[in-house]
Amino acid sequence: MSQPPRPIRRVLVANRGEIAARVLRTCRQMGLGTVAVFSDADAHAPHLRLADLAVGLGPPPARDSYLAIDRIIAAAKASGADAIHPGYGFLSENAGFAEAVTAAGLTFIGPSAMVIALLGSKKAAKARAIAAGVPVVPGYNGDAQDRATLRGQALAIGFPLLVKASAGGGGKGMRVVRAADEVDAALESAQREAASAFGDDTLILERYVDRPRHVEIQILGDHHGNLVHLWERECSIQRRHQKVIEEAPSPALTPELRAAMGAAGVAVGRAVGYTSAGTVEFIVAPDGSYYFLEVNTRLQVEHPVTEAITGLDLVREQIRIARGERLGYDHAPAQQGHAIEVRLYAEDPDHGYLPTIGTLARWELPTAPGLRVDAGVETGGEIGIHYDPMLAKVIAHAPTRTEAAGLLAWALEHAVIAGVTTNRAHLAAILRLPEFLAGELDTHFLERHQAALAVRDPAIAARAVTAAT
């Protein structure tokens, strides 16, 4: 398990936007040299100014830049980088990329290619969880994928039923089936979508849990056999299977359930020899039962809420682990207060969350004790069509959940953003809902409260108009 120390002197961050800026800041604090990469569309992006060197990758399409493994490896060698941090998205969970980095004599700041490949398959990950004694949703995870077998298994499992792709995520290749006469159409469309999105039409069938919470466990493992969990994050506020608001700790977990789920997360990590930062995802039923979903083999978008309540810098921990250092602790630091994060997007919630584009005429977010903004944009920046429309993450940390929600809502309400439509008012409205403040969450929360969320605070609209003039 143990590996010899690997010196890291200069890190190339194979990403863009707020996550590139976030990783670069920690590297600077650790005294490491840094290299940023960029596509032609990002030639003037803010994250480039945080690095010692910046290397162009090519045209705006991600396949020609941020997904071009050979170009990233070449950039690392040309700039003298000896390690690569993938951030999240793009190549962060690509086993081939991790393998190529290592083959080039560089250090990959993340888990091994073998573990990424294993856990990239929901089917294989579920099998490891079962072997580790971790609860999984009753269902079918077999090799036989012919239509007759899948249909028979679906009928045996019963309804409601969840059909989902074994590879990939983000809701692609996923269908909820509530009656037998819907099975064939769901299987056909899920397989077609999975094959198109992931090149793999393998399906998993599971009993669907109504009104579930999405709760994940942050794990951290070194190369000396030490593996810990860093508590949980509640990620139940979602739209189209994409997280919108995350928080730590979860308002739903009792101390006993928290301990059990933390132990389950560690058990899954140990079952695959996990190193670096990873996230074990679960669904929690209304009766408190919980079931393993999958493992994300990277830093999560929502990692700042864990940092806020533990006082740890997870990027720093990843780099320390990659250098061969020991964790230096055998359990999570005590939780301090409550943290909530929102994902601020260039999108229009009133029109199906469609992404929006344009020039940011003004970009000003308020500052206050307990507020953190991880942004990848600035005033004058162009919001284009090529990449994910997330502009920033805004995080509030306070002694209580109610205070954190209030601080975060205040920050969004007093932000000055002009030039593109965002989900700012939508997020503030969620944080002000009595049901949110009561902790009455599940993954259908936004659908259930759609009417209430359509009502906007006129003061926010007035500030937007003022900013634009």
C-alpha beads as a LAMMPS data file, in Angstrom:
LAMMPS data file: protein, C-alpha beads

469 atoms
468 bonds

1 atom types
1 bond types

-500.0 500.0 xlo xhi
-500.0 500.0 ylo yhi
-500.0 500.0 zlo zhi

Masses

1 110.0

Atoms # bond

1 1 1 0.000 0.000 0.000
2 1 1 2.742 2.425 0.920
3 1 1 4.531 4.281 -1.870
4 1 1 7.800 6.224 -1.778
5 1 1 7.522 9.998 -1.400
6 1 1 7.026 11.827 -4.695
7 1 1 8.240 15.424 -4.698
8 1 1 5.813 17.886 -6.273
9 1 1 7.256 21.260 -7.209
10 1 1 5.008 22.526 -10.000
11 1 1 1.346 21.651 -10.596
12 1 1 -0.542 21.986 -13.861
13 1 1 -4.292 22.424 -13.335
14 1 1 -6.088 20.711 -16.196
15 1 1 -9.275 22.730 -15.920
16 1 1 -10.800 26.191 -16.171
17 1 1 -13.071 28.618 -14.354
18 1 1 -13.690 28.632 -10.630
19 1 1 -12.242 25.193 -9.905
20 1 1 -8.967 26.064 -11.671
21 1 1 -8.744 29.280 -9.652
22 1 1 -9.546 27.428 -6.438
23 1 1 -6.826 24.792 -6.965
24 1 1 -4.266 27.392 -8.032
25 1 1 -4.821 29.397 -4.842
26 1 1 -4.047 26.416 -2.630
27 1 1 -0.959 25.556 -4.685
28 1 1 0.284 29.105 -4.177
29 1 1 -0.341 28.876 -0.431
30 1 1 1.714 25.661 -0.364
31 1 1 4.610 27.358 -2.162
32 1 1 4.207 25.292 -5.320
33 1 1 4.825 26.476 -8.847
34 1 1 1.690 26.565 -10.995
35 1 1 0.660 26.177 -14.622
36 1 1 -2.751 27.093 -16.024
37 1 1 -4.124 25.902 -19.344
38 1 1 -6.682 27.571 -21.549
39 1 1 -8.619 27.263 -24.761
40 1 1 -8.805 30.122 -27.245
41 1 1 -12.147 31.112 -25.678
42 1 1 -10.458 31.490 -22.275
43 1 1 -7.389 33.446 -23.400
44 1 1 -8.273 36.256 -20.975
45 1 1 -9.884 34.195 -18.214
46 1 1 -9.266 35.262 -14.578
47 1 1 -7.719 31.945 -13.542
48 1 1 -4.737 32.545 -15.830
49 1 1 -3.540 35.435 -13.673
50 1 1 -3.290 33.151 -10.651
51 1 1 -0.686 30.893 -12.277
52 1 1 3.037 31.342 -12.843
53 1 1 2.688 30.116 -16.424
54 1 1 -0.212 29.665 -18.836
55 1 1 -0.256 27.340 -21.835
56 1 1 -2.795 27.403 -24.654
57 1 1 -4.456 24.142 -25.613
58 1 1 -6.338 25.001 -28.793
59 1 1 -9.815 25.844 -30.104
60 1 1 -12.810 26.442 -27.802
61 1 1 -14.544 23.041 -28.179
62 1 1 -13.602 20.965 -25.143
63 1 1 -12.647 17.978 -27.286
64 1 1 -9.929 20.113 -28.860
65 1 1 -8.671 21.643 -25.622
66 1 1 -9.670 20.601 -22.094
67 1 1 -10.392 17.012 -23.174
68 1 1 -7.286 16.650 -25.361
69 1 1 -5.104 14.360 -23.237
70 1 1 -2.041 14.575 -25.479
71 1 1 -2.111 18.371 -25.471
72 1 1 -2.382 18.540 -21.694
73 1 1 0.499 16.121 -21.204
74 1 1 2.587 18.107 -23.689
75 1 1 1.746 21.348 -21.843
76 1 1 2.884 19.813 -18.557
77 1 1 6.199 18.677 -20.005
78 1 1 6.851 21.957 -21.823
79 1 1 6.184 23.990 -18.672
80 1 1 8.197 21.817 -16.312
81 1 1 5.213 20.651 -14.299
82 1 1 5.703 17.402 -12.414
83 1 1 2.086 16.893 -11.316
84 1 1 -1.403 17.431 -12.725
85 1 1 -4.567 18.246 -10.795
86 1 1 -7.692 17.522 -12.872
87 1 1 -10.228 19.588 -10.885
88 1 1 -13.708 18.247 -11.572
89 1 1 -15.544 17.645 -14.813
90 1 1 -13.641 17.271 -18.086
91 1 1 -10.990 14.532 -17.552
92 1 1 -11.216 14.261 -13.762
93 1 1 -12.819 10.799 -13.806
94 1 1 -11.160 9.549 -16.973
95 1 1 -9.041 6.502 -16.140
96 1 1 -7.203 6.830 -19.443
97 1 1 -6.102 10.346 -18.507
98 1 1 -4.865 9.274 -15.074
99 1 1 -2.955 6.417 -16.704
100 1 1 -1.441 8.720 -19.344
101 1 1 -0.283 11.177 -16.690
102 1 1 1.441 8.425 -14.755
103 1 1 2.933 6.891 -17.905
104 1 1 4.444 10.278 -18.729
105 1 1 6.338 10.228 -15.431
106 1 1 4.045 12.805 -13.820
107 1 1 2.044 12.597 -10.602
108 1 1 -1.724 12.449 -10.934
109 1 1 -3.350 14.243 -7.996
110 1 1 -6.228 11.862 -7.480
111 1 1 -6.946 8.153 -7.131
112 1 1 -5.266 5.524 -9.298
113 1 1 -6.407 4.840 -12.837
114 1 1 -7.402 1.330 -11.767
115 1 1 -9.729 2.633 -9.047
116 1 1 -11.206 5.279 -11.353
117 1 1 -11.951 2.609 -13.963
118 1 1 -13.480 0.257 -11.408
119 1 1 -15.721 2.854 -9.802
120 1 1 -16.623 4.429 -13.140
121 1 1 -18.948 1.483 -13.622
122 1 1 -22.008 1.722 -11.365
123 1 1 -22.400 -2.025 -11.780
124 1 1 -18.872 -2.833 -10.555
125 1 1 -19.092 -0.262 -7.763
126 1 1 -22.374 -1.686 -6.552
127 1 1 -20.872 -5.192 -6.509
128 1 1 -17.980 -3.953 -4.335
129 1 1 -20.415 -2.212 -1.985
130 1 1 -22.432 -5.409 -1.600
131 1 1 -19.252 -7.368 -0.867
132 1 1 -18.349 -4.782 1.778
133 1 1 -21.709 -5.257 3.503
134 1 1 -23.008 -1.812 2.550
135 1 1 -26.783 -1.569 1.903
136 1 1 -27.834 -1.211 -1.735
137 1 1 -31.238 -0.696 -3.275
138 1 1 -32.842 -4.024 -4.236
139 1 1 -32.506 -4.529 -7.953
140 1 1 -30.778 -6.192 -10.887
141 1 1 -27.096 -5.703 -11.644
142 1 1 -26.440 -8.703 -13.849
143 1 1 -24.464 -9.326 -17.023
144 1 1 -27.430 -10.474 -19.125
145 1 1 -28.706 -7.352 -20.857
146 1 1 -31.124 -8.770 -23.408
147 1 1 -34.561 -7.180 -23.406
148 1 1 -36.394 -10.287 -22.158
149 1 1 -34.112 -10.637 -19.121
150 1 1 -34.353 -6.952 -18.264
151 1 1 -38.121 -6.972 -18.585
152 1 1 -38.444 -10.078 -16.396
153 1 1 -36.179 -8.589 -13.746
154 1 1 -38.124 -5.327 -13.822
155 1 1 -41.400 -7.109 -13.171
156 1 1 -39.814 -9.142 -10.361
157 1 1 -38.410 -6.037 -8.632
158 1 1 -41.744 -4.222 -8.805
159 1 1 -42.768 -0.593 -9.041
160 1 1 -41.870 2.188 -8.880
161 1 1 -38.681 1.166 -10.675
162 1 1 -35.563 3.111 -11.631
163 1 1 -33.809 2.230 -14.888
164 1 1 -30.352 3.775 -15.160
165 1 1 -27.162 3.546 -17.187
166 1 1 -24.291 1.704 -15.531
167 1 1 -21.767 4.175 -17.000
168 1 1 -21.891 7.912 -16.590
169 1 1 -24.282 10.107 -14.637
170 1 1 -26.044 13.466 -14.701
171 1 1 -29.414 11.811 -15.246
172 1 1 -28.563 10.510 -18.738
173 1 1 -29.904 7.033 -19.453
174 1 1 -32.198 7.247 -16.413
175 1 1 -35.948 6.571 -16.341
176 1 1 -38.551 6.169 -13.587
177 1 1 -41.107 3.465 -14.375
178 1 1 -44.351 3.290 -12.396
179 1 1 -46.295 0.561 -14.230
180 1 1 -45.639 -2.619 -16.209
181 1 1 -46.849 -1.139 -19.484
182 1 1 -44.084 1.493 -19.309
183 1 1 -41.205 -0.988 -19.012
184 1 1 -40.400 -1.678 -22.670
185 1 1 -40.353 1.964 -23.716
186 1 1 -38.192 2.912 -20.718
187 1 1 -35.654 0.158 -21.398
188 1 1 -35.393 1.069 -25.077
189 1 1 -34.959 4.814 -24.522
190 1 1 -32.536 4.384 -21.586
191 1 1 -30.312 2.017 -23.562
192 1 1 -30.335 4.302 -26.586
193 1 1 -29.445 7.361 -24.514
194 1 1 -26.753 5.506 -22.559
195 1 1 -25.124 4.225 -25.739
196 1 1 -25.128 7.711 -27.229
197 1 1 -23.827 9.486 -24.120
198 1 1 -21.341 6.934 -22.779
199 1 1 -20.741 4.369 -25.510
200 1 1 -22.116 1.707 -23.158
201 1 1 -25.785 0.687 -23.047
202 1 1 -25.492 -1.519 -19.934
203 1 1 -28.391 -0.888 -17.569
204 1 1 -29.009 -1.309 -13.851
205 1 1 -32.528 -1.806 -12.479
206 1 1 -33.377 -0.675 -8.956
207 1 1 -36.439 -0.269 -6.823
208 1 1 -37.224 3.450 -6.904
209 1 1 -37.332 5.203 -3.532
210 1 1 -39.997 7.903 -3.445
211 1 1 -39.081 11.272 -1.928
212 1 1 -35.456 10.292 -1.205
213 1 1 -32.748 12.499 0.191
214 1 1 -29.356 12.559 -1.531
215 1 1 -26.644 12.371 1.130
216 1 1 -22.977 11.788 0.383
217 1 1 -19.970 10.917 2.514
218 1 1 -16.614 12.586 1.881
219 1 1 -13.729 10.128 2.226
220 1 1 -9.984 10.692 2.216
221 1 1 -7.322 7.998 1.989
222 1 1 -3.525 8.024 1.908
223 1 1 -1.020 5.515 0.524
224 1 1 -0.259 4.075 3.967
225 1 1 -3.647 2.425 4.579
226 1 1 -5.227 5.334 6.436
227 1 1 -8.790 6.123 5.348
228 1 1 -11.256 8.437 7.058
229 1 1 -14.596 10.058 6.368
230 1 1 -15.114 13.792 6.767
231 1 1 -18.819 13.675 7.588
232 1 1 -21.683 14.087 5.158
233 1 1 -23.184 16.574 2.737
234 1 1 -26.888 16.914 1.973
235 1 1 -27.438 17.433 -1.761
236 1 1 -31.175 16.910 -2.117
237 1 1 -32.014 20.219 -3.808
238 1 1 -31.641 19.194 -7.445
239 1 1 -33.032 19.921 -10.874
240 1 1 -32.873 17.229 -13.539
241 1 1 -30.558 15.172 -11.317
242 1 1 -28.110 18.098 -11.085
243 1 1 -27.316 19.478 -7.632
244 1 1 -28.259 23.098 -6.968
245 1 1 -27.800 23.605 -3.217
246 1 1 -25.606 21.537 -0.891
247 1 1 -25.003 21.715 2.828
248 1 1 -23.161 20.165 5.744
249 1 1 -24.156 18.673 8.043
250 1 1 -27.421 17.135 6.821
251 1 1 -30.475 18.297 8.791
252 1 1 -31.921 14.786 8.508
253 1 1 -29.237 12.613 10.090
254 1 1 -29.320 11.515 13.697
255 1 1 -25.973 10.891 15.407
256 1 1 -26.550 7.153 14.993
257 1 1 -27.385 7.395 11.283
258 1 1 -24.446 9.753 10.730
259 1 1 -22.057 7.252 12.330
260 1 1 -23.503 4.339 10.336
261 1 1 -23.290 6.139 6.997
262 1 1 -19.773 7.380 7.727
263 1 1 -18.692 3.823 8.467
264 1 1 -20.376 2.620 5.268
265 1 1 -18.505 5.220 3.224
266 1 1 -15.200 4.108 4.699
267 1 1 -16.084 0.454 4.062
268 1 1 -16.640 1.156 0.371
269 1 1 -13.328 3.030 0.195
270 1 1 -11.442 0.201 1.868
271 1 1 -13.035 -2.341 -0.458
272 1 1 -11.250 -0.740 -3.425
273 1 1 -8.093 0.579 -1.721
274 1 1 -9.150 4.186 -2.243
275 1 1 -6.604 6.994 -2.062
276 1 1 -7.059 10.781 -2.373
277 1 1 -10.421 12.541 -1.958
278 1 1 -13.574 10.757 -3.026
279 1 1 -17.291 10.852 -2.396
280 1 1 -19.547 7.916 -1.612
281 1 1 -23.117 8.795 -2.545
282 1 1 -26.256 7.414 -0.917
283 1 1 -29.982 7.896 -1.023
284 1 1 -31.830 8.077 2.279
285 1 1 -35.464 6.968 2.434
286 1 1 -38.071 8.755 4.572
287 1 1 -37.848 5.936 7.144
288 1 1 -34.102 6.522 7.625
289 1 1 -32.896 3.520 5.630
290 1 1 -30.001 4.330 3.325
291 1 1 -28.639 2.780 0.142
292 1 1 -25.363 3.060 -1.753
293 1 1 -25.534 4.833 -5.125
294 1 1 -22.028 5.351 -6.516
295 1 1 -18.560 6.763 -5.864
296 1 1 -17.291 9.980 -7.435
297 1 1 -13.531 9.637 -7.838
298 1 1 -12.695 13.345 -7.753
299 1 1 -13.119 16.534 -5.828
300 1 1 -16.793 17.492 -5.716
301 1 1 -18.213 20.874 -6.679
302 1 1 -19.664 21.062 -3.170
303 1 1 -16.429 20.338 -1.300
304 1 1 -16.285 23.853 0.289
305 1 1 -19.077 23.047 2.747
306 1 1 -16.984 20.187 4.114
307 1 1 -13.968 22.478 4.315
308 1 1 -16.033 25.025 6.220
309 1 1 -17.213 22.638 8.943
310 1 1 -13.910 20.736 9.311
311 1 1 -11.328 23.483 8.793
312 1 1 -9.473 21.304 6.252
313 1 1 -8.376 22.334 2.764
314 1 1 -9.254 19.306 0.623
315 1 1 -7.025 20.338 -2.271
316 1 1 -4.106 20.593 0.144
317 1 1 -4.969 17.126 1.463
318 1 1 -5.036 15.759 -2.098
319 1 1 -1.595 17.187 -2.809
320 1 1 -0.174 15.891 0.475
321 1 1 -1.514 12.414 -0.301
322 1 1 -0.127 12.532 -3.841
323 1 1 3.302 13.360 -2.373
324 1 1 3.106 10.203 -0.291
325 1 1 2.456 11.901 3.052
326 1 1 0.329 10.375 5.796
327 1 1 -3.008 11.910 6.688
328 1 1 -1.835 12.485 10.238
329 1 1 -5.300 11.880 11.730
330 1 1 -7.492 8.809 12.063
331 1 1 -10.903 10.435 12.352
332 1 1 -12.703 13.526 11.124
333 1 1 -12.272 16.832 12.921
334 1 1 -15.308 17.817 14.970
335 1 1 -17.999 19.591 12.975
336 1 1 -18.058 23.350 13.464
337 1 1 -21.309 25.120 12.661
338 1 1 -23.283 24.763 9.452
339 1 1 -22.362 25.527 5.832
340 1 1 -24.552 25.901 2.738
341 1 1 -23.425 26.317 -0.872
342 1 1 -25.354 27.457 -3.934
343 1 1 -24.315 27.060 -7.553
344 1 1 -24.760 30.385 -9.299
345 1 1 -25.479 29.726 -12.976
346 1 1 -25.953 31.759 -16.127
347 1 1 -29.359 30.247 -16.776
348 1 1 -33.044 31.146 -16.776
349 1 1 -35.058 29.153 -14.192
350 1 1 -38.312 30.548 -15.584
351 1 1 -37.637 29.033 -18.998
352 1 1 -36.568 25.502 -18.235
353 1 1 -33.174 26.462 -16.791
354 1 1 -31.907 27.236 -20.274
355 1 1 -28.287 28.462 -20.280
356 1 1 -27.785 32.134 -21.080
357 1 1 -24.904 33.908 -22.792
358 1 1 -23.597 37.453 -22.999
359 1 1 -21.128 39.886 -21.471
360 1 1 -21.043 40.388 -17.710
361 1 1 -21.558 44.138 -17.564
362 1 1 -21.229 44.070 -13.766
363 1 1 -20.193 41.336 -11.361
364 1 1 -20.149 42.331 -7.709
365 1 1 -20.892 39.979 -4.829
366 1 1 -21.004 41.304 -1.257
367 1 1 -18.460 40.347 1.369
368 1 1 -19.132 39.506 5.009
369 1 1 -17.676 37.266 7.722
370 1 1 -18.688 33.685 6.955
371 1 1 -19.137 34.248 3.220
372 1 1 -16.928 32.599 0.599
373 1 1 -17.161 33.080 -3.156
374 1 1 -15.369 30.717 -5.543
375 1 1 -15.788 32.507 -8.868
376 1 1 -14.493 31.909 -12.357
377 1 1 -15.706 35.166 -13.889
378 1 1 -15.308 38.927 -13.558
379 1 1 -16.841 42.132 -14.885
380 1 1 -16.410 42.325 -18.637
381 1 1 -16.105 38.563 -19.065
382 1 1 -17.842 36.755 -21.904
383 1 1 -20.228 33.925 -21.016
384 1 1 -20.279 31.707 -24.084
385 1 1 -21.746 28.469 -25.365
386 1 1 -18.785 26.131 -25.024
387 1 1 -18.714 25.249 -21.316
388 1 1 -20.825 24.625 -18.245
389 1 1 -22.738 27.830 -17.354
390 1 1 -21.758 27.870 -13.668
391 1 1 -20.386 31.309 -12.802
392 1 1 -19.501 30.792 -9.150
393 1 1 -20.181 28.945 -5.945
394 1 1 -21.315 31.046 -3.009
395 1 1 -20.878 29.503 0.432
396 1 1 -22.090 30.682 3.830
397 1 1 -20.786 29.302 7.132
398 1 1 -22.476 30.209 10.410
399 1 1 -23.094 28.745 13.869
400 1 1 -26.553 27.461 12.871
401 1 1 -28.316 26.304 9.717
402 1 1 -30.857 29.117 9.929
403 1 1 -28.110 31.737 10.122
404 1 1 -26.187 30.195 7.239
405 1 1 -29.304 30.181 5.045
406 1 1 -30.084 33.784 5.966
407 1 1 -26.554 34.987 5.265
408 1 1 -26.458 33.207 1.922
409 1 1 -29.858 34.539 0.856
410 1 1 -28.773 38.062 1.846
411 1 1 -25.593 37.752 -0.212
412 1 1 -27.535 36.675 -3.293
413 1 1 -30.155 39.382 -2.848
414 1 1 -27.477 42.069 -2.610
415 1 1 -25.286 40.814 -5.439
416 1 1 -25.028 43.059 -8.481
417 1 1 -24.981 40.984 -11.662
418 1 1 -25.833 42.462 -15.045
419 1 1 -25.482 41.382 -18.647
420 1 1 -26.714 37.789 -18.382
421 1 1 -29.734 36.178 -16.785
422 1 1 -28.814 34.074 -13.732
423 1 1 -30.546 31.865 -11.192
424 1 1 -29.646 34.255 -8.364
425 1 1 -33.203 35.229 -7.407
426 1 1 -34.317 31.596 -7.729
427 1 1 -31.633 30.472 -5.274
428 1 1 -32.485 33.220 -2.798
429 1 1 -36.151 32.238 -2.960
430 1 1 -35.301 28.612 -2.160
431 1 1 -33.262 29.638 0.864
432 1 1 -36.164 31.750 2.175
433 1 1 -38.829 29.038 1.838
434 1 1 -40.213 27.900 5.222
435 1 1 -39.991 24.280 4.062
436 1 1 -36.296 24.661 3.272
437 1 1 -35.631 26.301 6.616
438 1 1 -37.490 23.434 8.303
439 1 1 -35.167 20.940 6.585
440 1 1 -38.039 19.238 4.740
441 1 1 -35.931 18.226 1.749
442 1 1 -35.913 15.549 -0.914
443 1 1 -34.830 15.317 -4.526
444 1 1 -38.278 16.487 -5.746
445 1 1 -38.243 19.658 -3.639
446 1 1 -38.026 22.076 -6.580
447 1 1 -40.861 20.418 -8.483
448 1 1 -43.093 20.453 -5.413
449 1 1 -42.483 24.138 -4.683
450 1 1 -42.385 25.384 -8.263
451 1 1 -45.324 27.784 -7.795
452 1 1 -43.899 29.394 -4.661
453 1 1 -40.486 29.797 -6.279
454 1 1 -41.979 31.595 -9.283
455 1 1 -42.663 34.585 -7.001
456 1 1 -39.641 36.899 -7.060
457 1 1 -38.538 39.590 -4.665
458 1 1 -39.064 42.851 -6.642
459 1 1 -36.047 44.409 -4.878
460 1 1 -33.756 41.916 -6.622
461 1 1 -35.187 42.796 -10.027
462 1 1 -34.784 46.486 -9.224
463 1 1 -31.105 46.014 -8.374
464 1 1 -30.567 44.164 -11.654
465 1 1 -32.118 47.030 -13.612
466 1 1 -30.021 49.578 -11.715
467 1 1 -26.836 47.597 -12.384
468 1 1 -27.529 47.458 -16.093
469 1 1 -28.020 51.198 -16.468

Bonds

1 1 1 2
2 1 2 3
3 1 3 4
4 1 4 5
5 1 5 6
6 1 6 7
7 1 7 8
8 1 8 9
9 1 9 10
10 1 10 11
11 1 11 12
12 1 12 13
13 1 13 14
14 1 14 15
15 1 15 16
16 1 16 17
17 1 17 18
18 1 18 19
19 1 19 20
20 1 20 21
21 1 21 22
22 1 22 23
23 1 23 24
24 1 24 25
25 1 25 26
26 1 26 27
27 1 27 28
28 1 28 29
29 1 29 30
30 1 30 31
31 1 31 32
32 1 32 33
33 1 33 34
34 1 34 35
35 1 35 36
36 1 36 37
37 1 37 38
38 1 38 39
39 1 39 40
40 1 40 41
41 1 41 42
42 1 42 43
43 1 43 44
44 1 44 45
45 1 45 46
46 1 46 47
47 1 47 48
48 1 48 49
49 1 49 50
50 1 50 51
51 1 51 52
52 1 52 53
53 1 53 54
54 1 54 55
55 1 55 56
56 1 56 57
57 1 57 58
58 1 58 59
59 1 59 60
60 1 60 61
61 1 61 62
62 1 62 63
63 1 63 64
64 1 64 65
65 1 65 66
66 1 66 67
67 1 67 68
68 1 68 69
69 1 69 70
70 1 70 71
71 1 71 72
72 1 72 73
73 1 73 74
74 1 74 75
75 1 75 76
76 1 76 77
77 1 77 78
78 1 78 79
79 1 79 80
80 1 80 81
81 1 81 82
82 1 82 83
83 1 83 84
84 1 84 85
85 1 85 86
86 1 86 87
87 1 87 88
88 1 88 89
89 1 89 90
90 1 90 91
91 1 91 92
92 1 92 93
93 1 93 94
94 1 94 95
95 1 95 96
96 1 96 97
97 1 97 98
98 1 98 99
99 1 99 100
100 1 100 101
101 1 101 102
102 1 102 103
103 1 103 104
104 1 104 105
105 1 105 106
106 1 106 107
107 1 107 108
108 1 108 109
109 1 109 110
110 1 110 111
111 1 111 112
112 1 112 113
113 1 113 114
114 1 114 115
115 1 115 116
116 1 116 117
117 1 117 118
118 1 118 119
119 1 119 120
120 1 120 121
121 1 121 122
122 1 122 123
123 1 123 124
124 1 124 125
125 1 125 126
126 1 126 127
127 1 127 128
128 1 128 129
129 1 129 130
130 1 130 131
131 1 131 132
132 1 132 133
133 1 133 134
134 1 134 135
135 1 135 136
136 1 136 137
137 1 137 138
138 1 138 139
139 1 139 140
140 1 140 141
141 1 141 142
142 1 142 143
143 1 143 144
144 1 144 145
145 1 145 146
146 1 146 147
147 1 147 148
148 1 148 149
149 1 149 150
150 1 150 151
151 1 151 152
152 1 152 153
153 1 153 154
154 1 154 155
155 1 155 156
156 1 156 157
157 1 157 158
158 1 158 159
159 1 159 160
160 1 160 161
161 1 161 162
162 1 162 163
163 1 163 164
164 1 164 165
165 1 165 166
166 1 166 167
167 1 167 168
168 1 168 169
169 1 169 170
170 1 170 171
171 1 171 172
172 1 172 173
173 1 173 174
174 1 174 175
175 1 175 176
176 1 176 177
177 1 177 178
178 1 178 179
179 1 179 180
180 1 180 181
181 1 181 182
182 1 182 183
183 1 183 184
184 1 184 185
185 1 185 186
186 1 186 187
187 1 187 188
188 1 188 189
189 1 189 190
190 1 190 191
191 1 191 192
192 1 192 193
193 1 193 194
194 1 194 195
195 1 195 196
196 1 196 197
197 1 197 198
198 1 198 199
199 1 199 200
200 1 200 201
201 1 201 202
202 1 202 203
203 1 203 204
204 1 204 205
205 1 205 206
206 1 206 207
207 1 207 208
208 1 208 209
209 1 209 210
210 1 210 211
211 1 211 212
212 1 212 213
213 1 213 214
214 1 214 215
215 1 215 216
216 1 216 217
217 1 217 218
218 1 218 219
219 1 219 220
220 1 220 221
221 1 221 222
222 1 222 223
223 1 223 224
224 1 224 225
225 1 225 226
226 1 226 227
227 1 227 228
228 1 228 229
229 1 229 230
230 1 230 231
231 1 231 232
232 1 232 233
233 1 233 234
234 1 234 235
235 1 235 236
236 1 236 237
237 1 237 238
238 1 238 239
239 1 239 240
240 1 240 241
241 1 241 242
242 1 242 243
243 1 243 244
244 1 244 245
245 1 245 246
246 1 246 247
247 1 247 248
248 1 248 249
249 1 249 250
250 1 250 251
251 1 251 252
252 1 252 253
253 1 253 254
254 1 254 255
255 1 255 256
256 1 256 257
257 1 257 258
258 1 258 259
259 1 259 260
260 1 260 261
261 1 261 262
262 1 262 263
263 1 263 264
264 1 264 265
265 1 265 266
266 1 266 267
267 1 267 268
268 1 268 269
269 1 269 270
270 1 270 271
271 1 271 272
272 1 272 273
273 1 273 274
274 1 274 275
275 1 275 276
276 1 276 277
277 1 277 278
278 1 278 279
279 1 279 280
280 1 280 281
281 1 281 282
282 1 282 283
283 1 283 284
284 1 284 285
285 1 285 286
286 1 286 287
287 1 287 288
288 1 288 289
289 1 289 290
290 1 290 291
291 1 291 292
292 1 292 293
293 1 293 294
294 1 294 295
295 1 295 296
296 1 296 297
297 1 297 298
298 1 298 299
299 1 299 300
300 1 300 301
301 1 301 302
302 1 302 303
303 1 303 304
304 1 304 305
305 1 305 306
306 1 306 307
307 1 307 308
308 1 308 309
309 1 309 310
310 1 310 311
311 1 311 312
312 1 312 313
313 1 313 314
314 1 314 315
315 1 315 316
316 1 316 317
317 1 317 318
318 1 318 319
319 1 319 320
320 1 320 321
321 1 321 322
322 1 322 323
323 1 323 324
324 1 324 325
325 1 325 326
326 1 326 327
327 1 327 328
328 1 328 329
329 1 329 330
330 1 330 331
331 1 331 332
332 1 332 333
333 1 333 334
334 1 334 335
335 1 335 336
336 1 336 337
337 1 337 338
338 1 338 339
339 1 339 340
340 1 340 341
341 1 341 342
342 1 342 343
343 1 343 344
344 1 344 345
345 1 345 346
346 1 346 347
347 1 347 348
348 1 348 349
349 1 349 350
350 1 350 351
351 1 351 352
352 1 352 353
353 1 353 354
354 1 354 355
355 1 355 356
356 1 356 357
357 1 357 358
358 1 358 359
359 1 359 360
360 1 360 361
361 1 361 362
362 1 362 363
363 1 363 364
364 1 364 365
365 1 365 366
366 1 366 367
367 1 367 368
368 1 368 369
369 1 369 370
370 1 370 371
371 1 371 372
372 1 372 373
373 1 373 374
374 1 374 375
375 1 375 376
376 1 376 377
377 1 377 378
378 1 378 379
379 1 379 380
380 1 380 381
381 1 381 382
382 1 382 383
383 1 383 384
384 1 384 385
385 1 385 386
386 1 386 387
387 1 387 388
388 1 388 389
389 1 389 390
390 1 390 391
391 1 391 392
392 1 392 393
393 1 393 394
394 1 394 395
395 1 395 396
396 1 396 397
397 1 397 398
398 1 398 399
399 1 399 400
400 1 400 401
401 1 401 402
402 1 402 403
403 1 403 404
404 1 404 405
405 1 405 406
406 1 406 407
407 1 407 408
408 1 408 409
409 1 409 410
410 1 410 411
411 1 411 412
412 1 412 413
413 1 413 414
414 1 414 415
415 1 415 416
416 1 416 417
417 1 417 418
418 1 418 419
419 1 419 420
420 1 420 421
421 1 421 422
422 1 422 423
423 1 423 424
424 1 424 425
425 1 425 426
426 1 426 427
427 1 427 428
428 1 428 429
429 1 429 430
430 1 430 431
431 1 431 432
432 1 432 433
433 1 433 434
434 1 434 435
435 1 435 436
436 1 436 437
437 1 437 438
438 1 438 439
439 1 439 440
440 1 440 441
441 1 441 442
442 1 442 443
443 1 443 444
444 1 444 445
445 1 445 446
446 1 446 447
447 1 447 448
448 1 448 449
449 1 449 450
450 1 450 451
451 1 451 452
452 1 452 453
453 1 453 454
454 1 454 455
455 1 455 456
456 1 456 457
457 1 457 458
458 1 458 459
459 1 459 460
460 1 460 461
461 1 461 462
462 1 462 463
463 1 463 464
464 1 464 465
465 1 465 466
466 1 466 467
467 1 467 468
468 1 468 469
